[in-house]
Amino acid sequence: MPKTSARLLALLSLLQARRDWPGALLAERLDVSPRTVRRDVDRLRELGYPIVAFKGPDGGYRLEAGTELPPLLFDDEQAVALAIALQLAATAGAGIEEAAARALNTVRQVMPARLRRRIDTLQVTAVGRPVTRQGPNADAGVLMALSAAVHAREVLRFDYPPGADDDGAPRPPRRAQPHHLVTWGGRWYLIAWDLDREDWRIFRADRIIPRTPTGPRFTPRELPGGDVAAFVISKFRGSDGTGAWSCRGEVIIDLPAAAVSRYTRDGVVEALGPDRCRLILGSWSWPGLAAAIGVFDADIEVVGPDELKQVFARLARRYADAAS
């Protein structure tokens, strides 16, 4: 029979692995008697672990949530995964960077030497998605409040400061049915049905100021298209929900197709010869599309549409003036 301390750790590990454990199965896995299992359960309860017994033909034990956080037990792979996740938390944009660093230090201190060496040799440098203008991080408390409203399916009342293009006049609190809390490009967003505008909206979480209490419960609507990722992508593309870019053009570039496709994520590239290819690409604006095409250092022939030709001409005049 293993020593009591080792047996308690083994019992705790089993209880964390699944919800319900029949007493007989625990005794079998630990190679002890059911009476010993009962005594060990009592010892874990004295240490603060909320273990409850359930009755029935396969009566046994269950580890439930308590009012305090008792010591946790992780296997090797769980500990490594936790350490990596805490290092990546620096790009979460949720204002938890300092807490994640302290949690990582705590986990590392209690790790056995073999695992500590693995973590120390795996230093992850978390790099967020490049953005032209870095916005403020969303408050962790706000994210928790939004997530709770989504989970409870309760109408959310919140203040939402006007954007730069608004007249700055006071606005009444917004009322929306929250459906999903998502992250995109280093920022957090709330997908919700706006009750006042009767349409789907995407709100920046760092600008939301929740009001309490929340409103009544609601029956969730079906998100257009049924897919959260596709819906968010289509909205940021400025489309009508079909997933297509609002501005789309076709050009011929004097470069091999392999060289162009390497740097084209959403476009369609067709080889026209060893050193020429056709590129069909989309963007949220015509200047944005022209700039995306202009990154290829090669001659370009615009197939269409006329809007793309016009914006190339306008940018050419602008660049010529800048050069002079």
N, C-alpha and C positions, 0 to 999 in steps of 0.2 A: 504494500500500500504506500503511495507517495506521501511525503510529509504534508502536514495540514496546510501550510502556507501555499505550497505548490498546488495542492488539490483545490484550494479556494480559487486560485487564479484560473485553473482549468475549468472549474464550474462556472465562474463569471464569464469566461470566454464562450462557453457553450450557450449560456443564457442570452448573450448579446448576438449570437449567430442566427437565432430564429425566435419567433414570438412565443410559442407554447412548447414546453418540454414535458412529456410524461415522466413521472418520477422513476418508473422502472427503467426507462431508456437512459435517463441520466445516470442511474446507478450502474447500468451496464457499460456506458461509455467511460465512466470513471473507475470501473472495476472495484466498486465498494457496495455496501449494503444500502437499501432504502433508508434505514435508520441513520446511517452516516450522512446521506444526502440531506435529510431533514436537519441534522445538527449543523451542517455546513451552510445551509440556507439561513438558519438563525444567526450564524456568525456574520454572514454578509449583510443581513438586516441591521445588525448592531453597528456595522461600518457605514450605514447610510444608504444601502442599495434597496430600493423599493421593490422587493420580490413578493408577489402574491401567489397564493395557492388556489388552484381551481379544482373542483370536484368532477366526478364522472367516472366512467369505465377506465379512461386513461388519465385519471387525475394527476396533476403535476404542478409545474411552477412557471411563472411568467415574470419577466423583468419589465416593470412599467416606469413611466416618467414620474419623477418626484418633485418636491419643491426646491431642492438644491441639486447642484451638479456634482455627483460623486466621482471619484477617480474612474477613468475609462481604461479599457484594455484593448489594444490594437495588435493584430498580428503584423508580421514584417511588411507584407505588401500594403496593408492599410496605412501603416505608419509612413512609408515612403510616399504613397499617394497623397496623404495629408500634407506632408512637408512640401511637395511640389505644388499642390493647390494653394498653399499659403504664400509661396513665392510668387505665383501668378496673380495673386489678389491685388498686386500693385497696379494692375491695369483695369481693375473692376470699375473704377470711377464712382465708387459708393462711399468714399470717405472712410474706409476701413484699413488704409495702408498701415498706420501705426499699430492698430490692434492686431493685424495679421502678423506684423513683425514680432510683436511680443508673444503671440501664440506660437509662432515658429520657434522662438527661443525657448519657450517652455517645453514644447514637444521634444526639441533637440536635447535638452538637459536630461530628460528621463529615458532617452533612447539607450539601448545597449551599444557598446562600442562598435560592433560590426555594422549596425544600421547608421550610426553617426558618421562613420567613414563614407558610407554610400551617399548620404545626404551632402556631406562636405565636398565630395568630388562632383556633385551634380548641382552646380550653381546656375540657376536659371536667371537670365537677364530678361525681364519682362518689358517688352516694347509695345506701347499702344499703337493703334492705327493712326497714321499721320493725319492731322487735321490742319486746315489753314488758320483756324482761330480756336484756341483752346478755351473751352467753356468751363464754368465751375462744376465741381463734382456734386452729385446729388447727395443730400443728407441721408445718412443711414436710417435715422428715425422716420424720415419721410418715405423711404423705400419700404420700411416695415409696415407703415400705415397703409400705403397703397396696396401692398401685397395682401394685407389683412382684408381690405375691402374687396379685392378681387376674389379671395377665397370665400368670404362670407356672402358674396353677391349682393352687396349693399350699395345703394346710390351714394356716390361720393360728392360732397360739397367742398369746393376749394376756390381759393383766389388764384388768379393767373395773370401776372403783370402783362400789360400790353407790350408788343414787340416794337422794334425801332420804327416801323412804318405806320404805327398807330398814332392817333392824335393826342394820346396821353390822358384822355378823359377817364374819370373813374368808371369802373366796370362792376356790375353786380357779381356775386359769387357764381361760379360755373356749377352746373349740375350734370353729372355724367354717370353712366353705368360702366364701371371699370371691367375690362375683360382680360387683358394681358399686360404684364410688366416685362418689357424686353430691353435688351441693350444692343446698341448699334453704333459702331464707330467711336467707342469710348464714352458714349453717353447713354443714359437710361431714359426710356420713354414709356408712357402709359397709353395703351390702345383702349379707347372707350367710345361708347355711343353717347354723343352729346344730346342731352334731352332738349335743350333750348334750340339748337340748330337742326335737330332731327337728322343727324348724319354721323358717320364715323369720323373720329378725329384721333390724331396722334399728338399727345402733349409731352413736352419736355419735363422730366421729373424734377430737374433742378430748379424749375420755375414754379412748381406746384406748391401751394401753401394750404394743406388740408384744414378743413374746419370740422369741428366736432359738435354734436354727434353726427354720425353718418345718417343717410336717409333710409327709406324702406328697402326691403329685399326685392329683388327683381328676377325675372326669368331670363337667362342669357339669350341674346340673339345669335344667329349664326353669322360668323365673320364672312365677308365676301370672299368667295373662293375656298373657304374652309381651311386655309393654310396660313398660319401666322407669318412665317418667313416670307412667303410670296406676297402677302398683303403689305408688309413693311417695305419690302424692296420696291414694289410697284408705287407706293406712296412717295418714297424718296426719289424715285425716278420721275415724279411729277406726272404720272400717267393716270388714266381713268380706272385703274384697277385691272387692266388686261395684262400688265407686266411688261408693256412695250415702252420704250423711251419716248418722250414727247417730241424729241428732235432726232431724226435718223437720216444718215446720208451715206452715199456710196462714192468711193474714190478709187483710183488706180495709182499704186505707188511703185516706184522703180526700186524695189527691194525684193529679195526672195520671200516666198510665203512663209518659210520656216523662221526667218528673222522677225517678221511682223507678228506672227501668231504667238511667239514667245512672250510678247508684251501686250497681248490683247486678250482680255479676260471674257468680255461679253460680246465681242464682235465676231463676224464671220469672215474668214480669210480664204480666198480661192486663188490657186496658182495659175498664172497666165503665161508662164515661161520660167526659165531659170532665174531671171532677175526682175520679174514683174509679178504683181499680184493685185487682186481686187479685194478691197476692204469695205465691209458694210458695218457701220458702227453707230451707236446711239449715245445721247447725252441729254442732260436736263435743259440745255440751252444751245443755241447755234454757236455763240462764241466758245462755249465749253467744248463742243464737238470739234470745232476748228483747232482749238488748242491741243486736244487729244491727238488729232491727226498730225499736227505740226511737230510732235515730239520725234517723229521719224525723220531723220536727216537725209531726205531724198526728194526728188521731183515728184509732184503730185498732180494728177489730172482729176478734176471734179466731174463725176458722172451726173450727180444731182443730189438733191433738188436745187432750185434756183436760190433758196434761202442760204444754202451753204456756200454757193458761189459768191453771193453778195457779202456775207460776213467775212470771207477770205479777202475780198477786195477792201472792205473797211479796215480789217486788221493790217493789210499790207500798207495802206496809207498811214495808219497810226504808227506802224513800226518804222516806216520811212521817215516820218517826222521825228521819231525818237532818235534815229541814227544821225540825222542832220543837226 
